[in-house]
Amino acid sequence: MAIGKKHEMSSHWKSRTGFLFAAVGGAIGLGNIWRFPFEAGQNGGAAFVMIYVGFVIIIGFPLLAAETMLGRYGRQGAITSFGHIAKIENKSENWKYVGWFIASSSFILCSYYSVIAGTTGAYAFEAMMGSFAGITPDGAVELYASYSSNPFKLTFWHGFFMAVCAYILSSELNEGIEKITSIAMPVFFCLLLALIIMAGVIGDFGAGVKFLFAPDFSKVNISVVVSALGQAFFSIGIALGIMLTFGAYLPKDTSIVKSAFIICIADTCVAVFAGLCIFPIVFGFGMEPNVGSALVFNTMTVTFGQLEYGGILGAGFFILLAIAGFTTLLALMEQMVSYLNKFQNLKRSKAASIVTGAVFTVGMLSVFSTNLLEGVQIVGMNLLDSFDWWINKVGLPLGGLFTAIFVGWVIKKENVILAFGADETNVELLYTAIKFLCPVAIIIVFISQFVS
């Protein structure tokens, strides 16, 4: 199908604040609250954090700005932007496949992300029902197993998240994503602040701060570096089509560079604040920080179970996680809904139903990965873990690499500068980082993980 003006986004963000809430909501997700703490715990704490922040600055920020610029330049979603812009630039139409590659990564991520997000919703419900009261470490393991081994429970919560997402995505931009995230994100930040204060009161805040900010570089190896790069991509939402799509709705008078900077700062702060919520409690209660994904679901459950108002605090914590997962799912699926809406002439309600239905269906592989299909493994991992490995180790780095090459080497420099905006500052420096620094850094780290 020919791609023209009629396929460009007609909707725009009502305000810069609405855009930033939606973009921050899309970037801030389970990668910040669920994944970052256990990645930091497994990779030595502060040294990992410093490398992670470094990648956010030298790779994350330029690429986030580049993706937003591509969206506003082409005025289309992530799936078609590369092909559309390549046509404008008189370049090979094969660049369209990059958009489809990024969209496929987003789809795979949504399919298992919804299952994890659903579990956070289930735990919020369990906390409110008093299930955490007096729970022991063995009891926490049993509670988690009661979900991971039960496909019916996982399916219910996975389906619940998809149903709510379908309802919101059925509405136009301003009444759907912009309105919801404008409510959800302030609630999110209030909960996060309350939980940090709680951690400082009941935990060992000094030990948590030391673990996060006093680096031991003897623990750094290529695996830690690769994990930090993957976490930076996963956390900010690079190469997932979020900012490409949101950028297509962005008015010309909104500063891309300033917006990208705010998003990166907010995202990084949330990740570090999540560590300040969790690690003081971990050390204060004599637990280990390197227990992997169980750090949130098992460790925190036991902790809340020992507190007088643990049910309320636990509910707040897991609601925080659920909001983070929910806003990211909306952002990820918007590119698919907008594609069906614009290119297949489907009503948004029907497009939203098709996308969420497909995500729900494929997500059942992740639901079954810890029960009915637990014997099915790919390179020694169950299906959910193998999907996560592919996205973080292959999908996101390659998507980021293709984006950097496209902006730095395919589009004419003057067009990139013009698309960013005449009033932007330091665009030349940003362009140089996108063209040279980002590709080289990504290639080195990407190859190193397989060589090692």
N, C-alpha and C positions, 0 to 999 in steps of 0.2 A: 504494500500500500504506500502511495506517495505521501510524503510528510510535508505539510505546508503550514500556513498561518492558522488555518482552522483547527489545527491540533495543538496550538499553543494555549497555555493556561490563561483563562479569562478571569479567574479569581485572584484576589490579592489579600495579603494580611491586612487587617483593619488598622493595626498599629505595630510599631517596632517592638513594643513590649510583648504583644501577642506572639509575634514571630520568635522572639527570644525565649519565651516560656515554652513554646512548642519545640524549638530547636534544642534547648537545654533538656527538656523532657525526653526528646528522642535520643540525645546523647547519654544522659544519665539513666542508667538502667541497672539490671542485675550485675552487669560488669563492674559497677562501682561498689555496690553494697554486698553482693554475694561473692563475686569472683575475686575482686581486688584483695580483700583480706586474706583469703586462703592462698592466693598466688604470692602475696608478700610473706605469709607465714611459711610457705614451702621453700621460698627462695632467699631467705636470709634477712628479711625485714628491710632496714633502712637502705642498704646497698641497692636492693631491687627497686625501692621507691625512688631513689635518686636517678637510676637509669631510666625508669619509667617516665619520670618528669622530664628528663632530657629528651626522650623520644617524642613526648607531647610537644615540646618547644620546637625542636628542629625538623620534625616530620609531621606531627599531628596538626599543628597550627597552619602551616603552609598548605597542606592537603585539604584541610577543612575549608579554608578560604578558596582554594582552587575548585572544589566541588560546588560550593555556593555560587561562585562566578559562572561555572558551566551551566548551572540551572538557570541563572538570570539571563545569560547570553542566549541560550537556545529556547527558553520559555517552555520547556517540556520536561517531563519526568525523567527519572534515571534510565529507564529502559530504552528510550529513543534519543536521548540527548546526544550521545556520542555520534550516532549515525547522522543525525540532523545537522550538527555542527560541522562534521566532516564534509558534508555536502556543501554547506555554506563556504567552507574553506577550500573547496575543490580538491579534497583528499579522498583516499580510498573509502568506499562504502563499507569495507570490512570492519571498520572501527565500530560499527553497530553491534558487533558481537561482544564488545566489552560491556556495553549496557546490559546485554542479556546475561553475561557472566556475573556481573554485580547483582543483578536481580535474582539469579539462581542462588547466590550466596545468601541473600536476604531471605529468600523463601526457606532454604534449609535451616537457617538460624531461627526463623519464626517457628518452625515446626517443633523444635525441641525447647526453644525459649519459653513457649507457651506452657509446656509441661512443667518446667521449673517454676515459672511464675504462678501456675496453678497450685503448686505445692506450697508456695509462700502464702497464698490465700487460704489454703486448708489449715496451715499452722496458725494463722491469725484467728481462724474460727476455733481451733483447738484451744488456743490460749484463752479466748473469751468464755469457753465452756469449762475452764478450770482444769484441763488435762495436764498442764505443766506443774500443778501443785505437788510439791514433794517428790518430783520425778527424779530417779537415780540415773547415772550414766547408762546402765543396762536398759532402764526403762525408756530413755531417749532413743537408744538404738532400736528398741522394739517399736516405738512409735513411728520412727522413720520407715522401718521395715513394713509396718502395717499399711503404708502408702506405696512404697516402691514395689512390694510384692503383690499388691492388689490392683489389678488393671481397672476395676470398676471405679475405685476412688480417684485414681489418676485421670481416668477418662471424664469423670464428672467435672473436676476442677479445670481440666484442660478445655472442655467444652464450654464451661461457664465463662472463661476468659475470652474465648472466641466469639461467643454469643454477644457479650457486652461490646467487644471491638466491632462486630458487624453492625450493631445498632448505631454506634457513634460514627463509624465510617460511612454510613448511609447518608449522613447529613453533609451539606456543603462545608467547605473549609472553615468559614468563620463560625458557623453554628456547631460544628463538630469538633475537630482537633483543637482549633484555637480556643474555643470556649472552655473545653474540658481541661486542657493543660493550664489555662490561666487560673483555674481553680485548684487543680491537683498539685501544681508545683509549689505554691505558697504553703499548702498543707504539708507537703513533703519536707520543706526546709524547716518548718516549725517542729515537726516530729524529730528531724535529725538533730536540731539544737537541743531539744529536750532529752534525747537519748545520750548525747555527749555529756550533758550535765549529770545525768543519772550514772553514767560510767565513771565520772570523776568522783562521785559520792560513794558508790559501793565498791569500786574496783581499785586497782593499783595504777593510778593515772601516770605516775612517774615512770614505771616500768613500761607502760604502753607507749609513752612518748619516746623513751630511749630506744625501744625496739624499732620505732618508725623513723627516727631521725638521727640515730648514732650508728653510722654505717660500719660494717666489717667487710672490707673489699676482698678479704681472703676467701670469702664464700662465692665470689663472682666467677662464673664460667660461661661458656657459650650458651648453655641451656638457660641460665638466668637472663642473659641478654635477649635471647629469642623470646622468652616468656614475657619480658618487659615490653618488647616491641608488639607482640600479639595483644598484650593487655592494653597498650596505648591505643591500638587500632580498635579493639573490641569496646573499650571504655568510651571513646569519643564517638564511635559509630562511623569511622572512616571506611570508605569502599563498600558501603552497604546501601548507597543510593538515597539516604535520608536527606542530606543537605543538597544533593542534586535536585531532588523533588521540591524541597522547601524553598530552595533558591529560585525556582521557577515562578513562585508566587510572590517574590520579593520586589517591592517598588524600586525604581531606579535611584531614588533619593536616600535609600538606606545604605549605610556604610557596611560593606562586606567585611573589610579588614577588622573594624572595631567589633562587629558582631561575632566574627570567628574568634577573636581574642577573648571576648566575654564568655563565649561558650566553652572554650578550652579551660579558662580559669575556673569557671563554675564546676565543670566536670572533674577537674583535677582536685579541687577543694573537697568536693563531695566524696571522692575516693579516699582521700586522706582522712576526712572527718569520719568516714565509715570505720577506718582503722582505729580512730580515737574512741569510737563507740565500743568496738569489739575487743581490742587487745588489752585495755585496762581491766576489763572483766576477766579475760582469759588468764592474765597473770595474777590478778587479785584472788582468783579462785583456784590457783595452782594447776592450771590446765596447760596443755601444749599448743603452741600456735601453728604447728606444721601438720595438722591432721587432715588437710585437704578440704573438699567441699563439705565435709561433715562439720567443719568449724561453725557454720551458721546453724544448720538444722539440729545438730546434736549438742554441741557445746553450749550454745546460747540457750537452748531449751532447758538444760540442766541448771544453768545459772538463774534463769527466771523462776524456775521451780523452787529455788531456795529463798526467794524474796517474799516479803509480806504482801506486796502488791504486784507480784510477778505476773499474774494473769493480765493485768492492765498494761504493764510495761512490755510484756511479750507480745500482746496484741498490737501495741503501737509499733514495735520493731518490725513485725511481719507485715503489718499494713504498709509500713514504709517500703519494704521490699516489693510488695504487690503493686504499689503505685509506680515504683521505678520500672518494673517489668511491663506494666500496663501501658505507660506513655511511650515506651520504646516500641512495643508491638504496634501501636497505632501509627507511629512514624514509619516503621519498616513496611507496613502493608499499604500505606497511602500511595506509594509509587505503583503498586500493582492495580489498586482500585482506579487510580487516575488514568492508567493505561487503558483499561477496559472501558472506562467512561469516555475517553477521548478518541480512541482508535477503533473500538468495536461498537461505539454508539450505544452502550448499555447505560441504563439509569444507574445512579450511584448505589441505590439500594440493592439492585441485582448484582452489580459488580462487587459490592462488599460481601454479599452472600456467597458468591462464587469463590472469592479469594479466601475468606475465612473458612469456608467449607473445605477447600483444597488443603489449607494449612492444617486444619483439624485432622483430615484424613491421613496425610503424611506424618503428622505428629503422633499418630497411633504407633508408629514404629518405635518412637522413643518411649511411649507409654509401656509397650510390651518389652522393651530392652532389658528391664530389670525383673521380669517375671516370665511370661509365656515364651519370649524369645531370648532369654538370658544366655542360652547356649550358643547363640549366633554372635560371632565375634569377627571384627575386622582388625587386622594387625594387633591382636591381643586385647582389643577393647570392645565393650558392648556397643550397640548401635548409637545410643545417645552420645557416649564419649567419643566415638569415631567421628560423628558429625561435628562435634565441638572441635576435635583435633583438626579436621579438614578446614573448617572455617578460620580458625585462629592461626594455623601454621601455613596454609596454602591460599585459601580464598581471599582473606583480607590483605595479606602482603601483595599478592598478584594484582588485586583490584586497585590497590594504592599505587603500585608501580605503573600500571597501564594509565591511570589517571595523570600521574606526574609526567609521563612521556607524552601523553596527548596534549596537555596544556603547555608543556615546555618545548616540545619539538614538532608538533603537528600544527597547532594554531599559530597564526602569525603573531609576533610579539606585540605589534601595535593594537591588534584586536583584543589581546588579553588585557593590556593596559586600559583600553577603552571600556571593556566589559567590567573591569573592576570599578571604574569611575574616575573622572578627571580630578576630583577633589581628594582622592585617597592619598595618603602619605606612605612613603617607604614601599611603594609597589615594585619598584625596580629591584630592591633587595629581596622582596618576597618572590618575585619572578625568578631570580637567580637561584633561590633555595629550592623552588619547585622544579626547575630545569636541571640542576646539577646535584644538589645535596640530597634531595629526597630519593631519586632513583639509585644513586650510588649506595646510600645507607641501607636501603631496602634490599638491594641485590646482595650486598655483603652479608647481611644478617640472614637472609633467606637461604643462600647457598651454604653458609656456615652450619646451619642446623642439620643439614643432610650430610655434610662432610664429617661433622663431629659424631 
